Amino acid sequence: HESEPSLSGVLELDDLVRQSELHSPRLAAAYMQWNAAVRGITASTAVPDATFTYTEFIRSIETRLGPIERRFMLQQRVPNPGKLVAREEQAANAAGAMRANFEATRLGLREALVLAYVDLQVLDARIDIMNRLADALNSIAEVIEARVTANLAPQSALLRVQVELERLRSDVQSLEKRRPVLAAALSAVVGVKIADNARTPALVAEKPRALPDEARMTALVIDHPSVQEQFARVAVARAKVNETGWMWVPDFMFGFEYQMVGKPDIPKAMLPDEYGEDAVAVSVGLTIPWQVHVNLARGDMARAEESAARFLVEQKRLDMKAKLAGQEYAYRDAARLIELYDNTVLPKARQTLELVQNDFTADRAGLTDVLDAERALLASELSLVNARADLLKARARLESLVARDLETIK
């Protein structure tokens, strides 16, 4: 039994995007739905199957020319051309809706991939921060241990530092145990197993950029593939309305009949000259759309469906605008926090810890001051990591909403 192939080592986002486009079951399903809808265009114009009937008379029908012994009939019903055109239009617009759905699925897949990828990056960043602080705390523990040995510090001080150090190490272990969970989430998006020990490049620390013009972003959002899909649904409903108008027009039927006539059971002298000749007939017919109430109901139903589809387009646009506003806020707020922590909070937290450690070494500060400064630095470092992750996630969601990279928007 061969083990399932998996991606390991350092994972690159562009490589994962390509893997997801090749292996994602979700994207493959959307593509096959589109493919099926395209094939449905041809199927929509199909006329009913012809009917062939064979009749063998148990008791033959006697005629002047002889008994009818068996009959062959071939019939074909042909809907009026207006119905076929309307059905083809419905199928073509349904295929357009599936094409837009495929594009929306592809954008959503990339967004989900970036979000899962950033979560893995955040995990590595948090582990790195906690390990660095644990090393610093371990150095302090060594200083205190030397003091305890020289009877210059109480044993309780060493125990406090050791407890804090164990808590940090326990948090690191918890994060490491969470890695397989995040790898599984990423595997579900990519469609290929991600190894539990897979790593990612360091979390991007680039300076946040200004967002493109809001009016341009809004114009792109309301033309999103998911909105285009709803527009295609409107076109499908409109074609249904057109079809109901043709329900008042009859369908046609054509037929061919062949009857085999036997020899009459009468004396030969009385046989007519044309006895035993087979009968051939051609028939033409049409349907009578007499169910007025049914056709009226069909028309009302189709018009109601068209109105509902138009309302869904408007609602979808409103939803997309609301999502755009939310993600623009998330992006700008994350950018503000990154600037705040990078330029103000973190430098001061690092400086505070350094000063407190120096004071502690010179017996001008207590252990509580050192631990508080350590915790403040840890909280600030983690907050910066969260802000960077929020920025990347907001950017991914914005690019999914506008269906393009932000740098390409002029």
N, C-alpha and C positions, 0 to 999 in steps of 0.2 A: 504494500500500500504506500503510494507516494504521497508525501506531505503537500499541502496546498501551497503553490508559489506565493511569495509575499515580497513586498517592497520594504527594504531595510536601509540602514545607514542614514545619511543626511538627506532628507526629503526636500526637493525643490518644487516650488509651487507650479511653475510652468510645466514641469514633467507630470505632475499630478493632474493638471488640467487636461493635458493630452490623454492621459490614461483614463480619465473619467469620460471623455468624449468617445473613447473606444469601447469601454467596458461597463459603463453605467447602465443597469437594467431599466432605470427610470427613463433615461434618454432614449434607449433602444425601443422601449414601449411607445413613447411619444412618436418616434419615427415610424414605427409599424402602423400606428393609428392613422398617421398622415398617409402612408402608403395604401392602407386599406380604403381610405376615403377617396383617393385618386382612382383606385380601381372601381369604386362605387359609381363613378360618373358613367362608365360604360354600362354597368348593371342597371342604372336608373332608367335608361331608355329602352329596356327590353320590353317587347310585347308579350302578351300571354302565350304560353306554349300552344302549338296546334293540337287539335284533338282528332285522333283516328278511332273510328268505331267500326267494329265488325259485328254483324248480326246474322245468326243462323236461325232460320225459322223452324221451330218444332212442328208447327202446323202452318203450312205455306198458304200464302194469300193467292187465291185463284183470280186470274185476269183473263181477258179474251185471248191474249197471246200466249198464256201459259202461267204456271204458278211461280211466284217470286220465292226463290229458295234461300237466297242469302243477299246481304247488302253490305257495301263498304262505303263509309262516309269519312270525309276529311274536312274539318272546320278550323278556321282561324279568325280570332277576334283581334281587331286593330283599334287601339285607343285613338281618339282624335289627336292630330298633331300638336295642338295647343297644350294638352296634358303632358306629352312627352317632352316638349321644350321646357315647360315649367319644372318638371322633375329633374331634367338635366341641369337646369340652373340651380336648383336646390342642392344637388350633389356637388356641383362645382364650387358653390359657396361653402358647403360643408368641408370640402377638401381645403379650401382657403383657411377656414377656421382651424383645421388640424395643423396646417403649416404654421400658422401664427402660434398655436399651442406648442408646437415643437420648439420654436424660437424662444418662447417664454420659458419652457422647461429647461432649455439650454442655459439661459441666463440665470434661472433659479438654481440650477445645478452648480454653476460657477460661484454664485453667492454662497451657497451652503458649503462648498469646498473651502472657500477662503475663511469662513467663520470657523469651521472645524480645524483648519490649519493654524489659524491664529490662536485658538485655544491650546493647541499643542506647543506653540511658541511661548505662550504665557506660562505654561507649566514649566518649561525649561528655564525661563527667566526667573520665576519665583524660586525654583530650586537653587539656582546660582546665587541669588541674593541671600537666601537663608544660609547657604553653606559659607558664604563669605562672612556673614555676621556671626555664625557659629565659630568660625576660626578666630575672629576677633575676641569673642567671648571666652574661648578656650585660652587665649593668651592672658586675659584678665584672671582666669581661674588659676593659671600657673603662678601669677604674681601673688595672688591671695594665699595659695597653698604654701608658697615660700614664707609668707608672713606668719601663717599659722604655725609652721614648723619653728619659726624663731620667736613664737609667742608674742607677735606684734599685731595679730588679728584673731578674732574669735572663730571658732570652728563653724558657727552658724553662718558667717559670711561666705565661707567656702561652699557650704551646703546650698545657700541661696543661688549662687552662681551655677553650681552643678545642676540644680533643678531647672534653672532657666535654659541651660545648655541642653539638657535632655528634652525639654519641651520643644526647642528649635529642631533638634534632630528627629524627634517624633513627627513634627510637622513635615519635614523633608521626606520621611518614610511614607507618610500618608499621600503626599504628592506623587511620589514614585509609584505607589500602588494604583494611583488613578490613571497612570499612563496607558495601560491596556484598554481602559474604558474609552479614553479619547482616541486611541488608535482604532478601536472598533467603530466609533462614530465616523471617523475619517474613511475607514474601509467601506462603510455603507454608502458614502457619497461617491467615492472613486469607483467602486465596483471591483476593486482588487484588494486583497488582504494586505493590511499594513502591519508590519512586525511590531510586537510589543516594545521592542527596544529601539524603535526608529526615533531619530532626532530631527530637529529642524534648525535652520540657520537662526542666528540671534535675532531677537525682535527688532524691527527697523526703528532707528532713532532719528530719522530724517525730520527736518523742520516742516511743520504743516503748511500746506499751500492754500491760497485763497480759492474759494469755490467759484466756478464759472457764473456768468450772468444768470440771475434767477429766472428772468423771462425765457431765456433760451432753454434752461433746464425744464421749466414747466411745459414748454412746447414739445420737448422730447418725451416727457413723461406721459402726456396725453396721447402720444402716438406709439406708446409701448405695445409690443406684440400682444399682450393680454387684452388691451383695448381693441386692437385690430381684430382679435378673435371675436370679441363681442360685436363689432361692426359686421363681421361675416355672418354671425348669427342673425343679425337684422336682415341681411340680404337673403338668407335662407327663409326667414319668415315671410319676407316680401314675395318670394317665389311661390310660397304656399298660398298666399292670397291670390296670386295670378292663376294658380292651378284650380282654386275653387271656382273662379269665373268660368273655366272650361268644363266644369262638372255639369253645366246646363246643356252642353253640346253632346249629342249622341256619339257613341262609339259604333264602329262598323264591324260587320261579320261577313266573311266569305266562306262558301262551302262547295264541295264537290261530292256527288253521290253516284255510286255505281250499283245497279241491281241486276243480279243474275236470274234470268227467267228460264224455267225448265219447259219441257214439252207438255202441252195440255193433255189431260186424260180423256180424250174424245176420239171417235173413229177417224182414221186417216183421211177419209174422204171429206170430212168436215173441217179439217185443219185449214186455217187461213194461211195465205202465202207467206206472211211475215211472222209466223209463229216462232217462239223461242228466242226472239231478238232481245238482247240485254238492254236495260234502260240506263240512260246517263242523264244526270241533272246537275245544274249549277244553281247555287242559292246565294242570295245577297240579303243582309238584314242589318238592322241597327237597333241600339238600345233606346229605351224610352225613359229619360230621367224624370219620372213622375213623382219621386219623393221630394217634394218641394221643401218640406220642413227640415229634411236631412241636409239638403244642399245649403239652405239658409244657415243652419247651425254650423256647417263646415266653414262657411264664409266668416261668420262671427268669431268662431274659434281661431281661425287663421289671423284675422285682424287683431284680436286680443293678444295673440302670441307676438305679433309684430310690435305692438305697443309695449308689451313687457320687455322685449329685446331692446327697444330704444331706451327704456328707462334703465335697463341694466348697463347700457353704454354710459349713460350719464352718471350712474352710481359708481361705475368702475373708474371713471375719470376723477370723480370727487375723492374716491379712496386713494387713488394714485397721488393726487395732489397732497392729501393729508400725510401719506407716507413720505413724500418728498420733504414736506415741511418738518416732519419729525426727524428725519435723518440729517437734514441740514442743521437743525439745532444740535443733534448729537455730535455731528462733526465739529461744529464751531465750539461747542462746550468742551469737547475732548482736546481740541487745539488750545483752548484757553488754559485748561488744567496742565497740559504739557508745558506750556510756557511758564506757568506759575511754579510748578515743581522743579523744572529745569533751572530756572533763573533765580528763584527765591527760596523756596522751601527746602529743597535738597542741599544746596550749598550751606545754608544755615544749620540744617540738621547735622551735616557732616562736621561742620566747624564746632558745633556744640558738643558733639561726642568727643572730638579730639581734645577740646579744652577740658571737658569733664575728666577724661582719662588722664590728662596731665595733672589736673588738680588731685585726682585720686592717688596718683603715684606720689605726689608731694604731700599727701594727707590733708589736702584742703577741701576734698569732696568725699562724700560717703558712697557706699556701694549702691544705695538706692538711686542716687543721682546718675550713676553710670548705667544702671539697668533701665532707668527711665529714658535716658538719651539713646540707648540701644533700641528700645522699643519704638521711640519716635522716628529714628532713622529707618527702621524696618517698615513701619507704616508708610513713611514717605516714599521709600523705594517701591513698595508694592502698589501704592497709589499711582505712581508714575507709570509702572507697567500696565496697570488697568487702563489708564488714560490712553496710552499708546495702542493698546488692544482695541479700545472703543473707537479710536480714530480709524484704525484699519477696517474694523467691522462696518462703521458708518460709511466709509469710502466704498467698500464692497457693495453695500446695499444701495448706495447712490448710483453706482455704475450699473447695477442690475436694473434700477428704475429707469435710467436714461438710455440703457441698452448700448453703452459705449464707454470707453475710457474717458475720465474727466479731462485728461490733457488734450484730447482731440476736439474738445468742444470750444469753438471760437465765439 
